């Protein structure tokens, strides 16, 4: 089925002037009227004019000014009041802004971090004019190489970005009189159901920060419920499960690694290593799909084993899940740098949407009263809304060939005379055959019981049956690795001159007791005959 037979263009505004990414786009019913709105955190010019925009259908419904660049927008239920409408959370800089009924409700501030002592002393000496600009730059640059960019304060990072001596001196004179603070920023954003899995259940906020931490926030008091750390800065999150029961957080980090966090863990467990930095992360029931900057799409299982990889014809700009409940399908949509959207069913390409510009943001879900709507934001600022037709199907190309192969009748051989004779014999002698089977079964049970009794009498079992001497014996011979020295505590002498392999029986006896506590049998290798002089 061609593209124009699957999708309808519901709205196209080439003059929308939007500057955003997929993490800053959300779809939600904000008023409880059954009509979902489009929520976009617009980055403006990248330096000013940042706004939170809400679209109702094709018209702009409301705007709220943002102080800093947004890094994510999500909607979540923070209480059980009626009507059941979600709140909007915007991650911007070091703050989380909460909007209820599209009005400012609460501002959460990320906890401050400890300032490096060397950095603190350097700025203090520069304030007291004990260090000049060049020495300050040299100290901070050396410290950056030692602790990394994220280990410094924002002031030091911006000071090191100054291109020349005059701009460095101007920056120092402007900021040296203020207290030095180290504050992190939000890099990625997600939600986690707290106690129940319903769509309108109360959800916690999950934050990834530039300081390589993961915070889980309480949705009512906005306090930190849990804090976890990673080995790198998180850039994409995928959350599943319930906070009060069991949960799993899959994190793609800036170092090209995927980590897994579970309930009770404090440090992320390395799960998989990517071929390049991640562009997007999606979670399936039993797998993880990751797009990387080297034009590859990978699939891993939950333990990190690579299932498959695809080499794509162009760079990937954004990734989105297409969950079409009417068809029972979960597809993967990739925004490509060559002005098209490629839609995959597992690793099979099932559809392609061509656009006029490169795609910078993509979101699929219910918009207005249409369940299957794909919202696209172009690099040039245009807004494009497409609706999936109810007659659309996403079939894999070789599906028909597979169905034809299944319909072919198998060439099953006819029943032979031997088979028929055997069946007749079983029917005529069924009682006798059953008695023989029962007799053999009883004999097996008897032999097993006798062997068990003998093991108890000779203490051949590996676990002691005495409650006063709770012992367990496990005899093993390790692998012999070249170049590694192994120490043997017990010497054994072969008294046989035949040089054959035999067994050694080990007894564990307490004191002068005549009955051993434990016995073990060790299979020894063939012994070499000693040739004396």
N, C-alpha and C positions, 0 to 999 in steps of 0.2 A: 504494500500500500504506500503510495507516494506521500510526501510531507503535507501537501495541501488537502489530502483526503483524511488526515488525522487531526490537524490543528486548524482552529479558526483564529484569525487576528481580531481580537476584541477591542484593542486600543493601541494606538501608536502616537506618541507625542515626541517629535524630534527636538522640541524646544524646552523640554522639562528641566534641563540644566542640572542634572543630578550627578554628584560625585560620591560614590559609595561602593561598598563591597558586600559580599554575601552575608558576612557575619553581622552586618548593620541593617539587614532587611528582615522583617517579620510579618506574618499574617495572623490576625486574631480578631475575634468578635469582642470589641471593646465596650459595647453598650448592651449586650444581651438581647439584641433584636434579631439574631439569626443571620446577620449580614457582616461578613468579615471585612476588616479594614486593612489597608496596606500601610505598614509603619516603616519609615526609612530614616536612618540617622545620616544626614548629609554632611560631608566633610567640608562643604563650602569651597573656599579657595585653597584649603590646606593650612591656612594660617589664621583666618577669621571667617565670619559669616557661617559658622557651624549651626545647624538647626535639626530639630526632630520634627519630621513632616509626617502627617497622617493623611492618606488618601481614602476617600469614600467613592468607590467606583472610579470614574475618570477625573474627578475634581479634587483639588487640594482642600482638605477639611480643616486642618489646624496646623500651627507651627509653634515650636518652642525653641528658644535660643539656648545653645550649648556653649559652655565656657571653654572647653578644651576639645581636642580631636576625639571623636568617639571610636571605640574599638569593638563594640558589640551591642546588639539590641536583642532582648528576649522578653517574652510575656509569660507570666506565671500567676498562680492563685496564691495569695498570701493569707487569706482568712476564709471563713465559711459563711460570711454574710450574704444575704440575698439582695439583689439578683447576683448570680454567679458570674461576675465579670472579672477578667484578669487585670493585673497591674502591669505596667511597662517598666522595665529596668534598662538603663543605658549605662554602659561602662565608658567612662571618659577620664583619662589620666589616672589619678590616684583615687578616684571617687566612683561610687555607684549611685546614680540618681534614680529614685523610684517615683513614678508618676501613677496616680490613681485618678481615674476619670479624666485623664489627660491633663491633670494639674499636679504641680510639684508636691510630693508627699514626704519624702525622707531622703537624706543624703548620708551614705555610708562612706567612711574614710578608711582606707587601708592602713594597717598598723605601720608605724615608722620603724626603720631598721637602724642597727647600730652602725655608727660612722667609724671607718677605719682610723685607728689612732695616728698612723703616719699622715694620712690626709688631713685629719683634724689639726695636728700640730703644724703642718705646712701652711694651711690657711691662717692659722693664728699668728705665725711668724710673719706671713705676708701682710696681715693687718697691722702688725706692730712695726712694719717696715724693716724687719730683720732679714727678709728674703726679697730679692728683686723678681721681676716678671720671668726672666729666663730661668732662674733657679727653680721657681715654682713650677714652671712648665716641665722642666727636666724631672723633678721629683714626682709629679703627678703622672707623667708619661711612663716612668719606670714602674710606678705602682700599678698602672693600668695593665702593663704586661705581666705583672705578678698575680693580680687578683681578678683580672678581667674587666670588661667595660661595665658589667652590671654590679661589680663590687664597689664602684665609685658613686658619689652623689651626682645629682643632675647638674649641679653647679660646676663640678670638675669636668664632667663630660662635655658641657658646652664651652668651658674654657679651653679644653684641648681641641675643640673644633675651630677655634679662631685661626684665621689663615696667616696672620702676620703679627709682628711685635706690637704695632700700634693698637690693633684691635684687642690683643691680649691685655695690654695695659689699661685700655678703656674699660674692658670687662672687669678687671681686678678692682679698679677704683669705684666702679658702680656697685659691686656686690660684697666687698670685703667687710663692710660694716654690719652685715646681717649674720644671724646665727646659722651655722651649717647644719642642715638636716638631710638625711638620706631617706627618701620616700620612693617606694616602688610604684609601678603602674600595672594596670590590667592588660593582659595580652590576649586572653581568650575567655569565653563565657559560656555557661550552659546551665541547665536546671536538672534537679533530681527530685523525684517524688519522695515525700517524707515518710508517710505511713501507709498510704493506699495508692493503688495503681490507676484509679479512674482519671479520665481526662481533666476533670475539674478539681482534682485533689490538691491539697496544699503541697507546694514544692519548695525545696531549698535551692539556693543559688550556689553554683560551683564556679570559682574564679581561678584562673591561671595568671601568674604575675611574672614580671620581669626578673624578680629575685629567685626564680626557679622554685616557686612554692605553689601549692594548691590549697585554697581555702574553701570550706563549706560553711555557708551562712545560714543562720536560722531565719525563716521567712517572716517571723512575727517580731522578735526583738532585735533582729539584725546584728546578732553577735556571732562570733566565730565558733562553730560547733566542732570543727576538726581542722587541723593544719597538717599538711604533708609536704614533703620535699622531693625534688627531682634533681637529676644530674645536669640538666640543661633547661633552657627557657621553653615553656610550653607554648605552642602556637595553635593547636587544634585539640578539642576535647570531644569525647563521645561517652555519655553516661547512661548506664542501665541499672535497674534494680531500685530498691527502696532503702533510704538511709537508716530507718529503724530496724530493718531486717537484714538484708545483704545487698551490696552494690558493687559495681565494677566500673572503674574509670579508665578509659583508654586515652592515652595522651601521645600526640605526635610533637616532638620537640625540635628545636632549631638545629640541633647537632645531627639530624637525620636518623634519630632513634625513636622507637615506639616503646612506651612504658605502660605498665599495668598497675593500678592501685585498687586494693580491695579493702573491705571493712577490717580494721585492726592493724593495717600496715601504715608505716610512717614514711617509708622511702619507696619510690617507684621501682618496680622490678623490670629490668630490661627484657623486652619481649621479642622485638625484631629490629633488624638493621636495614635501613633503606639505602637505595643506590644514590639518592640525592636528597636535598631538602624537600619537605612535604609541601604540597599545594592545597590538599584537602584530605579530610578523613571522614569516612562513613562507617557505621557499624551495622552489620547484619546479624541474624540470629546466631550463626555459628562461625562467622568470619568477619574480617576487617578489610575494607577497601581503602587504599591510599593512592593518591595521585602525587607524582613527584615532578621536580623541575626539569628533569632530563627526558620529558615526554613519555613517561612510562606510567602504567596503571597496574598496581599490584594487589593481590588478594592473599591474606594470611588467615590461618585459623587462630583461635583464641590463645593458643600456646606459642604462636609466632612462626609456625611452619609455613613457608610460602606455598600457596596452592597453584597460582598461575600469575603470569605477567603479560602485559600487552605493550607493544611499542606503537605509539600513536604518531600520526603524520605531522602534528604541529604541537606547539607548547600548550599546556593546559592553564587556563586562567582561573577557573572556579569549578566546583563540584557540588552536585545537589542530588538528593534522593527523591525519586518519583514513586510515591506509594499510591498505586491505583487500586483502591479497595474493591471497586466494582468488578475488576478483572482478576483480583487476587494476585497482583504482580507488584514487585518492588524492583524498579529500574534505577540505573545510574546515569545521570546527565552530566556531560562534560562540556564546559564552555571552552572553545578552542581559540587560539590566536589567529586562525585563518578565517574568522567571521562565520562560524557555524557552531551548532550544538549537536554533539554526537550522543545518542542515547543507547545504552548497553543493557542487555539482559544477561547477567553474569558476565561472560567474556565475549558475548556475541552482539554485534552491532545490529540493532533493529530499527533505528530511525535516525534521520539527520535533518536538522532545521538550519536553513541558511539565513543569515542576517546581513544587514548593511554595514555593520561596524563590529569591532571586537567587543566581547561581552566582559564586563567587570563585575557584575553581581547577578545572582540567579536564585529564585525562591519558588518552590512548588507547594501548592496547598489550596485551601478554600479561600477564594476572593469574591466578595459580594455573596451571591448565592450559588456560585459554581464551585463544585468540589475539586475538580482537576484543572487548576489554572497555573500556568507557568509565567512568572513575572521576570522579565529580563531588563537589566539596566546596562546601557552601552557605555563604552569608554568616552564617547563624545557627549554623554549626558542624556541621551534619548531614553525614553521609557516605552517598553513594548510588552503587551499582555496578550498571551495566547491561551485559548481554551481547547481542551482535548474533546474531540467529538465522541459522542456516546457509541458510535459504530466503529471506533478505532480499535485495532488489534495489533499486537506486537508479537509476531511469529518469527521464530528462527528459521533461516532459509532452508535448512535440511530437515525441517519437521515433517514435511509431506513425504520425503523419501524414507524417513524412519517409520512413519505410520504404514507406508506401503510394505516395508520389510517385515513389520510385525504381522501384517495381514496374510503373508505367504504361509501356506499350509506346510507344516513340517513333514518330512518324509519318514514317518515312523514305521519300522519294520513290523511285519505281521507276527502274530504269536506262533512260536515254533511248537513242534510236537512234544519236545522235552518239557517246555513250560506247561503245556496242558496236562501232561502226565504227572508232573510235580504237583500241580494244583489239585488234581484228583486224589493223589496220595495223601495230601494234607487234609482233605475233607474226610477221607475214610479213616484216618488214624489220628484224628485231632485229640481224642482223649489220651491215648498213649503218649503222644508227643508232649502234651501238657504235663503229664506225670513225670516224664523224663526231665523236663525243664525244671520242675519243682524240686526233684531229687538232686539235680546238680546245684541248684540254688541253696538248698539246705546244706549240702556238703561244703560249699564255699563259705557259708556262714560259720560252720563248725571249724573249719581249718583256720579261719580268721580269729575265732575266739581262742583256739589252742595256741596260736602264735602270740596273741596278746598276753595270755597267762604266762607263757614261757618268758616273754620279755620282762614281765613284772618280777618273776622269780629270780632271774639272772641280772636284774637292774640294767637291761639293755636299752631302756628308754632314755632319751637325751635329757629329760627333765626329772628331777628327784621327786619321789612321791612322799618323802618324809616332810612333815610340816616344820620340824625343828631344824632341818638342814635344807633350806630352799635354794637349790643349786640348779644351774642349767649349763650343759656342756655343748660347745659347738667347736668342732675341730676342722680347720681349713688349712690348705696349702696355698699361699699366695702366688701370684704370677711372678716369675723370675725375670726381672728387667735388667738388661746389660748395663754395667757401670754402677749399679746400686748395691751397697753392702747390706746383706740380710744377716741377722744374728739369730742363731738357733739355740734355744735354752736347754734342750734335752738331746743327749747323744744316744743313738741306737746302733747296735752292732749286729750285723747279719752273721748268724752262726751256721748257716747252711753253706755247703760248698758247691751247690748246684747253680747258684746265681740266678734263681728264678724269682719272679715277683710274688709277694705274699702279703698277708695282712698283719697289722699290729693292733692288738687290743689294749686300750687304755682303761685302767681302773682308777676310780676316785674312792678312796677308803678313809674313813674317819677313825683315827686312833688304831686300836687293835681289833676293831670290829671284823668279824669273819665275812660279813656280807657287804659288798661294795655299794656306795651311794649311786654311782653312775658308771656306765661303761660306754666306750665308743670304739668303733672299728675303723681303722685308717688303712686304705689301700696304698701299699708302698710300691715304688717302681723297682725294676730289675737292679739288683746290686752287682757291682763289679767285684770280681775275685781279687783279693789282695795277694800280690806275688812277693813274698818275703825273700830276703837274701840268703 
